[in-house]
Amino acid sequence: MTAPTPVTFARGDGIGPEIMGATLRVLEAGGASLALEEVEIGEAVYKRGQRTGIEPSAWDSLHKTRVFLKAPITTPQGGGFRSLNVTVRKTLGLYANVRPCLTYYPFVPTKHPNFDVVIIRENEEDLYAGIEHRQTADVQQTLKLISRPGCERIVRYAFEYARRYRRRKVTAFTKDNIMKQTDGLFHKVFDEIAAEYPDLENEHWIVDIGAAKLSTTPELFDVVVLPNLYGDILSDVAAQIAGSVGLSGSANIGDGYAMFEAIHGSAPRRAGQNKANPSGLLMAAVQMLVHVGQGEVAATIHNAWLCAIEQGSHTYDIVSKECTKQEVGTREFADAVIANLGNTPHLLNPATYCCTTDDVMRLGAGPRREVTKEFVGVDVFLDWIGGTPNDLGQQLRRLVPNGLALTMISNRGQKVWPDGIEESFKSCVDHWRARYLPSEEGGKATKTQVLELLRMIDDAGLDFIKTEGLYNFDGKPGYSADQG
């Protein structure tokens, strides 16, 4: 007899304890072979002084079991508290967030009866690196970090997922018409890896029109892979369009670890009322069972859930005049699922699971690519309110060491010097970027010149707040031009 699979679980906050209780009852009744270890996370832990919302003892359990079933948590209001979800995903390297979004029409109302899309979201980088600074009185900054290894892992995961689950197409969404370096890298890697999967269709959409098409003609899409922020937003949008955010589970997959959760929040206003829909967490638990190799049990539970939906046992969030036979609470919905164990739905497609994600989850990035990197200049950012862009330009032109030249000043990405347009000046704030490149074509820039430049700027009483080195990679600029 196979030993039970160790799993760490947490009841969370708000409606979390209720939906976790219902989920565990269904798992036990359905025959899941699990050795459960409970840990405390969330609001109570935050209030004990743990800024990440998780105790060291919980990490000990996760390092041992490597599988986490997590109910939603509440993050206290106020500064200094870090997102527990982001902390766990990044600490354990859970780079792939997998959210199947499909309809259960006609039993759950939707305008798109054939919606069946899997959103695969990069989980570790992009704007969710959380690197932020207040730089001036007017301007605050977030750094968007996209890496080639991060792109390679998530894109390859999406294609492997599509192949193993017999999907037909993988689509990437980016905004590389604007963010040519970061989103441009994601698109470039997508095209490179897509060429390795000739059995699958592939395409790329700019994220704004792609999102519009996803919301109106979802049948155009199958598996969609996105950077972190776009994936977070559009996975919720897709789940809601399909019927309800409350029905969708989420898997977070890494190299050796995995976390499973509902995609909704802790809904404290609904706590303790026996009203919350446990379906999102239960569907996450089904994904967990597939992941740990208990696919038959996963199918049994999933089909029992489909039967309960077909029979019209609905919680308040999916009630409809046409299909609801009985509005039920959290406990009663779990009872309806348990009563249907062993049954298969009549109209909805039965669930079958013939593979696990274990062989998908250990996909690494490709070998590091060697490039020729050449330092060619520097952007110096200034906090300045002394006049017009022309005034700043005249002042900075006098503060240039030999071998460098001031080539451009911008304000929030818009070039305002030289030859700036008067209309642009009216919207300038106190955050300026001055670009310095070699004064002669073919000249070389050095870090020593940059240090001398900063000394000169400081001696002149100007406040430089950061610098960004400018580099060429394999002879091509690794930095953006400005608007204008």
Residue, then its C-alpha position, 0 to 999 in steps of 0.5 A: m500500500t502506498a504511503p499517504t502523501p504529506v501535505t501542509f495546509a492552512r485554514g487562512d482568514g475570513i471565509g478560509p476556515e469554512i471553505m477549508g473545512a468543507t474541502l477537507r471533508v470532500l477529500e477524505a470522503g473521496g478517498a484522497s490519501l494524504a498525511l496532513e500537517e496544519v500550519e497557521i498563516g495570515e492575519a494573526v501571524y502578521k499581528r504577532g510581528q511577522r511581516t510576511g504572515i508566516e512563521p518559521s515553523a510553517w517553513d519547516s513543514l513546507h520544506k518537508t512536505r513540498v506541497f501546500l494547500k492554502a486558504p485565502i488570508t487577510t493582510p492587515q491594512g497599513g504599510g510594511f506588511r508583505s504579500l504572503n502569496v508573493t513571499v511563498r511563491k518567490t521563496l519556493g521558486l513557484y514560477a508557474n501559476v496555472r488557472p483553468c477557466l471554463t464554463y459550466y453552462p447552462f448550470v452557471p450563467t455566462k455569456h460565453p458557453n464555450f469558454d475553456v481557457v488555461i491562463i499560465r502566468e509567470n509568478e516570480e518577477d515583472l513588477y511583482a519583484g516589489i522593488e519600489h522607491r520614492q525618488t522626489a516629492d512628485v514621483q515614485q518608482t517601481l522596477k519591472l524586471i524581466s529575465r531570460p531564464g524567467c521567460e524561458r521557464i514559463v514559456r516552456y512550461a506553457f507549451e509542455y502543459a499544452r502538449r500533455y493536456r492535449r491542447r491545440k494552441v499557445t498564445a502570448f500576451t505582452k505590451d512590447n510595442i511600448m516596453k521593447q526591452t522587457d516585454g520585448l524579451f518575453h515575446k522574443v523568447f516565446d517565438e524561440i521556444a514556439a519553434e520547438y513545438p511544431d505540433l502546437e499552434n502559436e500566436h502573440w497578441i498585444v495585451d490590450i487588444g488580446a484582453a478585449k478579444l479574450s472577453t468577447t471571443p474567448e474561443l480564439f484562445d486555448v492556453v495563454v501565457l503572460p508575464n506576472l501582472y497581466g496574468d494576475i489581472l486576466s486570470d481573474v477576468a477570465a474566471q469571472i467571464a467563465g462564470s464566477v471567480g469563486l469557481s476557479g482554483s489555482a496551482n503554483i508550480g516550481d522545481g520540487y514545490a507546489m502551492f494550491e489555492a482559490i483565486h479569490g480573497s478571504a471575504p471577511r464580510r462573509a465569514g462565519q455565515n455558512k455562505a461561502n462557495p468552497s468550489g475554488l479551493l476544492m478545484a485547487a485541491v483537485q489540481m493538487l491531487v493530480h500533481v501528487g499522482q492521485g489522478e483517479v481520486a481527483a477525477t472522482i471528486h471533480n465529477a461529483w462536484l460537476c454532478a452537484i452543479e448539474q443538480g442545482s445545488h448552488t451557493y448564493d454567488i451562482v444562483s440563477k432562476e433557470c438552474t438553481k434547485q436549492e440555494v445551499g450554504t458551504r457545509e450543504f454544498a460539501d454534502a451535495v458533492i460527497a453524496n455524488l461521489g462515484n457519479t458522473p455528470h450527464l450534460l457537463n463533460p466528465a473530468t478525466y486525468c491521465c497525467t500529472t504535472d510532476d514531469v512538467m515542473r522540473l523544466g529549467a531555463g536553457p544554458r546561459r547565453e554569452v554576450t558581449k557587453e560594452f559600457v557606453g554611457v549613463d543616465v543620471f536622474l535628478d530631483w530639480i524644480g529650478g525652472t524650465p528644461n532649457d534652464l536645466g540643460q544650460q546648467l548641466r552642459r557646463l558640468v560634463p567631464n572630458g569625453l562625455a556629452l549631455t545628449m538628452i534630458s527627459n521628464r517621465g520618458q518624454k524628451v524635453w531638451p534639446d529641441g523640446i516642444e513648449e507644450s510638453f513643458k507644462s506637464c513636467v514634474d520634479h523628476w528628470r533624466a539626463r543622458y550622457l554618451p561619448s562626446e565623439e563618435g566611436g569614443k569610449a565611456t568609463k566608470t571613472q568619467v561617471l564618478e567625476l560627472l556625479r562629483m561635478i553635479d553634486d558640487a553644483g548643488l544639484d540632487f542626483i537621485k539615481t543612475e542607470g548604466l547604459y550598455n550595448f549587448d552584442g553591439k545593440p543598445g540595451y536601453s530605450a530611446d525616449q518619446g520625442 
